[in-house]
Amino acid sequence: MSNRNKGIGFYVMILLIFVVLALVWSRMQSGAMQEINHEKFESYLQSDDVLQINLIQNAEVPTGEVELILKSGVRVFMYTSDINEVAHELDTKFPAYTIEDVKREGWFTAYVLPALIVGLMMIVFITYMNG
């Protein structure tokens, strides 16, 4: 293996570590909640086992996610194609629900991460070209 190719392995290793850390971080952020369907959602509402309901809007209006926190402490969620329809349904069945704002992309993933990736690619390219 030539001396020129040895430096590239280091940068590939750094990139792989970064990707693994990003995947681990995203798994930690998502949590371990159970997905339910609409029938199960209705049964939870009728059983009076719900402690709190959060409606989480997506950037693609009017889609979103309905998060239920049960009295047992278990968190379950349901995806919905119309968050407004679920809100109208909850107005009569569970009026104490909360609506969260649309989640915005963080400044790190919007600005810093692309700059780091481009910078890393430029370093690898320049190192490879200079030998």
C-alpha positions in Angstrom: 0.0 0.0 0.0 1.5 3.3 -1.0 2.1 6.1 1.4 -0.5 8.2 -0.3 -3.4 5.8 0.5 -2.5 5.5 4.2 -3.9 9.0 5.0 -7.2 8.3 3.4 -7.9 5.4 5.7 -7.7 7.7 8.7 -10.3 10.0 7.2 -12.5 7.1 6.3 -12.3 5.9 9.9 -13.2 9.3 11.2 -16.2 9.5 8.9 -17.4 6.0 10.0 -17.1 7.0 13.6 -19.1 10.1 12.9 -21.8 8.1 11.1 -22.1 5.6 14.0 -22.3 8.4 16.5 -25.0 10.1 14.5 -27.0 6.9 14.3 -26.7 6.2 18.0 -27.7 9.8 18.8 -30.8 9.6 16.6 -31.9 6.3 18.2 -31.6 7.9 21.7 -33.7 10.8 20.5 -36.5 8.7 19.1 -37.1 6.8 22.4 -38.9 3.4 22.6 -42.6 4.0 22.2 -45.2 1.6 20.9 -47.1 2.5 17.8 -50.9 2.0 17.9 -53.7 2.1 15.4 -56.8 4.3 15.5 -59.0 1.5 17.0 -56.5 1.1 19.9 -56.5 4.9 20.3 -60.3 4.9 20.6 -60.2 2.1 23.1 -57.7 4.0 25.3 -59.9 7.1 25.2 -63.0 5.0 26.3 -61.2 3.1 29.0 -60.2 6.4 30.8 -56.6 5.1 31.1 -55.1 8.2 29.5 -53.2 10.7 31.6 -52.1 13.1 28.9 -52.4 13.6 25.1 -50.0 15.5 23.0 -50.6 16.4 19.4 -47.3 16.8 17.6 -47.6 18.6 14.2 -45.3 17.7 11.3 -43.8 20.2 8.9 -46.1 18.7 6.2 -49.4 20.1 7.2 -51.8 18.7 8.4 -50.0 15.4 9.2 -48.8 14.6 12.7 -48.4 12.3 15.6 -50.6 11.7 18.6 -48.8 10.8 21.8 -50.7 9.2 24.6 -49.2 9.0 28.1 -51.1 6.4 30.0 -51.7 6.3 33.8 -49.3 3.4 34.0 -46.5 5.6 32.6 -46.4 3.9 29.2 -46.1 6.1 26.2 -47.8 5.1 22.9 -48.2 7.0 19.7 -50.3 7.0 16.6 -49.5 8.7 13.2 -52.4 10.6 11.7 -52.9 12.2 8.2 -55.0 15.0 9.7 -54.1 16.3 13.1 -57.0 18.8 12.9 -59.5 16.0 12.7 -58.0 14.3 15.8 -58.1 17.7 17.6 -61.8 18.1 16.8 -62.5 14.6 18.0 -60.6 15.2 21.3 -62.4 18.5 21.9 -65.3 16.4 23.3 -63.6 13.3 24.5 -60.4 14.7 26.1 -60.4 18.5 26.1 -57.1 18.7 28.2 -54.9 17.8 25.2 -51.9 19.9 24.2 -50.7 20.8 20.7 -47.0 21.1 20.2 -45.4 23.4 17.6 -44.0 22.1 14.4 -40.5 20.7 15.0 -37.9 22.8 13.2 -34.6 21.5 12.0 -31.8 22.3 14.4 -29.1 24.8 13.6 -26.4 22.0 13.9 -28.0 19.8 11.2 -28.9 22.7 9.0 -25.6 24.6 9.0 -22.7 23.0 10.9 -23.0 19.4 9.8 -23.1 20.2 6.1 -20.1 22.5 6.5 -18.2 19.8 8.4 -18.9 17.2 5.8 -17.8 19.6 2.9 -14.7 20.5 4.9 -13.8 16.9 5.5 -14.4 16.0 1.8 -12.1 18.9 0.8 -9.4 17.8 3.2 -9.5 14.2 1.9 -9.5 15.5 -1.7 -6.6 17.9 -1.2 -4.6 15.2 0.7 -5.2 12.7 -2.0 -4.2 15.1 -4.8 -1.0 16.2 -3.0 0.0 12.7 -2.2 
